[in-house]
Structure formats: structure tokens, C-alpha cells
Amino acid sequence: ALPKPITALGTTKTRSGISTKHILVATADDKIMALDRRMIDPRRPTGEVKEHEKMEGLMRYSPLIPLVSLWTASHTETVHGVTHIVSTSATVESQSLILAHGGPDIFFTRLAPSREFDMLPESFNRGALTVVVLGLIIVVRVVKNMGANNQVKLGWS
């Protein structure tokens, strides 16, 4: 059970379905929450979580599912009167596009349920990568020419 009434439900969708699914919940207090699917997994143990259950990503059962502010997909925005939540895949696997509507407000956001595993960070050194690739191309061509010259020398000896 959730501590607040629900006005709309949805799930995240990704391009190939590889990313973890999140349950999208519009609450009566005009927030949109993204709950990890594991929070409502029916296999959650009622006692202490054993090692093999941890390996499967199971969490301990709790009759009341907590709503943590970090899970708020609508951030600090309030979205009044949501009755529908629609999700579709983005061009990259790690992201899902979310549209919530129904009342006077429309809310659109992008979620990354499994974090952005297929995106390069801003700090990625593209210059170094370019230098390494160009260096490898030069080395391959030099070694190819050396091999061809050795084959010619072996043919004449």
C-alpha cells in the first residue's frame, strides 16, 4: 500500500526493454513518483533478506511502500489532476520519455531507470580517444607495409 491515494499509473518503456522498469505513480498531492519495480515484487521476503535473495535484487517486504522524495519524477513541480501517464522509448536504451496529463497541467520528462549506461559523461576525454585511434590506424598501416615488404624479400630469396 502507498501512503497517498493514486490518481494514475504507468510504467517506463525503453527501446529494447533491457533497462529496469519503474512504476510511475501520480499521487493525490500532485506529484509523479517513479518506483522501482522491485519495490512491489511479490517474491519479497517477509523476514531477513538472504544472500541469494540479495543477488536477485529482492528487498524486504514492507506493508507500506515508502515514498522517498528522491523518487519524485516531477521534481519540485506540482502536476494537478493527472489521470493518464504515457511512456515511450527514447533513441537510447537507458532513457524513457514520460508524459503525464489529464487535468489543467501537462508534464513531460525524461527518465533513466537504470541510469545513463549508454551515454558518455561530459568529462569524457574525446581528444585523447581521437589521438589513440589515429595512432592505432598509423601503427596498423606501418605494420601492414612492413609485412608486405618482408613477403617481397622472402619471395626473392
Backbone hydrogen bonds, N-H to C=O, Kabsch-Sander energy under -0.5 kcal/mol:
donor,donor_aa,acceptor,acceptor_aa,energy
7,T,26,A,-3.4
8,A,26,A,-1.2
10,G,24,L,-1.8
12,T,22,H,-2.0
23,I,35,L,-3.4
24,L,10,G,-3.3
24,L,22,H,-0.6
25,V,23,I,-0.5
25,V,33,M,-2.8
26,A,8,A,-2.7
27,T,25,V,-0.6
27,T,31,K,-2.6
28,A,5,P,-2.1
30,D,27,T,-1.5
33,M,25,V,-3.2
33,M,31,K,-0.5
34,A,71,W,-2.9
35,L,23,I,-3.1
35,L,33,M,-0.6
37,R,21,K,-1.8
39,M,36,D,-2.3
40,I,37,R,-1.5
41,D,38,R,-0.8
44,R,41,D,-1.6
54,K,50,K,-2.2
55,M,51,E,-2.1
56,E,52,H,-0.9
57,G,54,K,-1.4
58,L,53,E,-2.4
61,Y,45,P,-3.2
65,I,1,A,-3.3
65,I,63,P,-0.6
68,V,66,P,-0.8
71,W,68,V,-2.0
72,T,69,S,-1.5
73,A,32,I,-2.2
73,A,71,W,-0.8
74,S,32,I,-1.5
75,H,72,T,-1.0
77,E,74,S,-2.3
79,V,30,D,-2.4
80,H,78,T,-0.6
82,V,79,V,-0.7
83,T,101,H,-2.2
84,H,101,H,-2.4
85,I,9,L,-0.5
86,V,99,L,-3.3
88,T,97,L,-2.2
90,A,92,V,-0.5
90,A,95,Q,-1.5
95,Q,92,V,-1.2
96,S,111,L,-2.9
97,L,88,T,-3.0
98,I,109,T,-3.0
99,L,86,V,-3.0
100,A,107,F,-3.2
101,H,84,H,-2.3
102,G,103,G,-0.6
103,G,105,D,-0.6
105,D,80,H,-1.0
107,F,100,A,-2.9
109,T,98,I,-2.2
111,L,96,S,-3.1
115,R,112,A,-1.9
117,F,115,R,-1.8
119,M,116,E,-1.1
124,F,121,P,-1.7
126,R,124,F,-1.4
129,L,125,N,-1.6
130,T,126,R,-2.3
131,V,127,G,-2.3
132,V,128,A,-2.5
133,V,129,L,-2.5
134,L,130,T,-2.6
135,G,131,V,-2.5
136,L,132,V,-2.4
137,I,133,V,-2.2
138,I,134,L,-2.3
139,V,135,G,-2.5
140,V,136,L,-2.5
141,R,137,I,-2.1
142,V,138,I,-2.4
143,V,139,V,-2.7
144,K,140,V,-2.3
145,N,141,R,-2.3
146,M,142,V,-2.4
147,G,143,V,-2.4
148,A,144,K,-2.2
149,N,145,N,-2.5
150,N,146,M,-2.2
151,Q,147,G,-2.1
152,V,148,A,-2.0
153,K,149,N,-2.4
154,L,150,N,-2.5
155,G,151,Q,-1.9
156,W,152,V,-1.5
157,S,153,K,-0.8
